[in-house]
């Protein structure tokens, strides 16, 4: 598919409208998708054929002291992921502590079980004195 002859001009005009805050055909978001929609071109026109215009758009956005919307979303996601990582780190530490305690308990129970089995298999040579009941006196 060959691009329209005026495609670059339409992209530049759309870029100017979005950066001026007067979009006509898109939401005006600072994204390649909004730029493509505003210019009336497919998104791949900016991601494959006119990469220089995509870079130029993002450079202009940054020059104005703003961040592209995609970068804002990624930064928000990074913050959430860092928070999740800290939560997971605390959970892992707690689980490791629990695991160590459980291993100690299993070890103790294993020793007790072994001792009881040994006692059960050993012959009982002890003599036991049974309690006696006092005889009633008449």
C-alpha positions as CSV (number, residue, x, y, z in Angstrom):
1,X,0.0,0.0,0.0
2,X,1.5,3.3,-1.0
3,X,1.1,6.3,1.3
4,X,-0.9,9.3,0.1
5,X,1.2,12.1,-1.3
6,X,0.1,14.6,1.3
7,X,0.4,12.2,4.2
8,X,3.5,13.9,5.8
9,X,1.7,17.3,5.4
10,X,-1.4,16.0,7.1
11,X,0.7,14.5,9.9
12,X,2.5,17.8,10.5
13,X,-0.8,19.8,10.4
14,X,-2.3,17.3,12.9
15,X,0.8,17.7,15.1
16,X,0.4,21.5,15.1
17,X,-3.3,21.2,16.1
18,X,-2.7,18.7,18.9
19,X,0.2,20.8,20.3
20,X,-1.9,23.9,20.0
21,X,-4.7,22.2,22.0
22,X,-7.2,22.4,19.1
23,X,-7.7,18.9,17.8
24,X,-10.4,18.4,15.3
25,X,-10.6,14.6,14.8
26,X,-9.1,13.1,17.9
27,X,-9.0,13.4,21.7
28,X,-5.9,15.5,21.5
29,X,-3.9,13.1,23.7
30,X,-0.2,13.3,23.3
31,X,0.1,9.8,21.7
32,X,0.9,8.4,18.3
33,X,-2.6,7.0,18.1
34,X,-4.2,10.4,18.6
35,X,-1.8,12.0,16.1
36,X,-2.6,9.3,13.5
37,X,-6.3,9.8,14.1
38,X,-6.0,13.5,13.9
39,X,-4.1,13.3,10.6
40,X,-6.5,10.7,9.2
41,X,-3.7,8.1,8.6
42,X,-3.2,4.6,9.9
43,X,-1.1,4.3,13.1
44,X,1.5,2.3,11.2
45,X,2.2,5.4,9.1
46,X,3.9,6.9,12.1
47,X,5.4,3.7,13.5
48,X,6.7,2.3,10.2
49,X,6.8,4.8,7.4
50,X,7.3,8.2,9.1
51,X,9.3,7.4,12.2
52,X,11.0,10.7,12.0
53,X,7.7,12.5,12.4
54,X,6.8,10.3,15.4
55,X,10.2,11.2,17.0
56,X,9.6,14.9,16.1
57,X,6.2,14.9,17.7
58,X,7.5,13.4,21.0
59,X,10.5,15.8,20.9
60,X,8.1,18.7,20.6
61,X,6.0,17.4,23.5
62,X,9.0,17.1,25.7
63,X,10.3,20.5,24.6
64,X,7.1,22.0,26.0
65,X,8.0,20.4,29.4
66,X,5.3,17.8,29.1
67,X,5.4,14.0,28.9
68,X,3.7,12.0,26.2
69,X,0.6,10.2,27.6
70,X,2.2,6.8,26.9
71,X,5.2,7.8,29.0
72,X,2.9,9.1,31.8
73,X,1.1,5.7,31.9
74,X,4.4,3.8,31.9
75,X,5.6,5.9,34.8
76,X,2.4,5.3,36.8
77,X,2.8,1.6,36.1
78,X,6.4,1.7,37.3
79,X,5.3,3.3,40.6
80,X,2.6,0.6,41.0
81,X,5.0,-2.2,40.2
82,X,7.6,-0.8,42.7
83,X,4.9,-0.7,45.4
84,X,3.8,-4.3,44.5
85,X,7.4,-5.4,44.6
86,X,7.8,-4.0,48.1
87,X,4.7,-5.7,49.2
88,X,5.9,-9.0,47.7
89,X,9.3,-8.5,49.4
90,X,7.6,-8.2,52.8
91,X,5.4,-11.2,52.1
92,X,8.4,-13.3,51.1
93,X,10.3,-12.3,54.2
94,X,7.3,-13.3,56.4
95,X,7.0,-16.6,54.5
96,X,10.7,-17.4,55.0
97,X,10.4,-16.7,58.7
98,X,7.3,-18.9,58.9
99,X,9.1,-21.6,56.9
100,X,12.0,-21.7,59.3
101,X,9.7,-22.0,62.3
102,X,7.8,-24.9,60.6
103,X,11.0,-26.7,59.7
104,X,12.1,-26.5,63.4
105,X,8.7,-27.9,64.5
106,X,8.8,-30.7,61.9
107,X,12.3,-31.6,63.1
108,X,11.2,-31.7,66.7
109,X,8.2,-33.8,65.9
110,X,10.4,-36.2,63.9
111,X,12.7,-36.7,66.8
112,X,9.8,-37.3,69.2
113,X,8.2,-39.7,66.7
114,X,11.5,-41.6,66.4
115,X,11.8,-41.8,70.2
116,X,8.3,-43.1,70.6
117,X,8.7,-45.7,67.9
118,X,11.9,-46.9,69.6
119,X,10.1,-47.1,72.9
120,X,7.3,-49.1,71.4
121,X,9.6,-51.7,69.8
122,X,11.8,-52.1,72.9
123,X,10.8,-54.8,75.3
124,X,9.4,-53.4,78.5
125,X,11.5,-54.9,81.4
126,X,10.2,-52.6,84.0
127,X,8.1,-53.9,86.8
128,X,5.3,-51.7,87.7
129,X,3.7,-51.5,91.0
130,X,0.0,-51.2,90.8
131,X,-1.8,-49.1,93.3
132,X,-3.7,-51.1,95.9
133,X,-7.0,-50.3,97.4
134,X,-7.2,-50.3,101.1
135,X,-9.2,-53.2,102.5
136,X,-12.4,-52.2,104.2
137,X,-12.3,-52.8,107.8
138,X,-15.4,-54.3,109.4
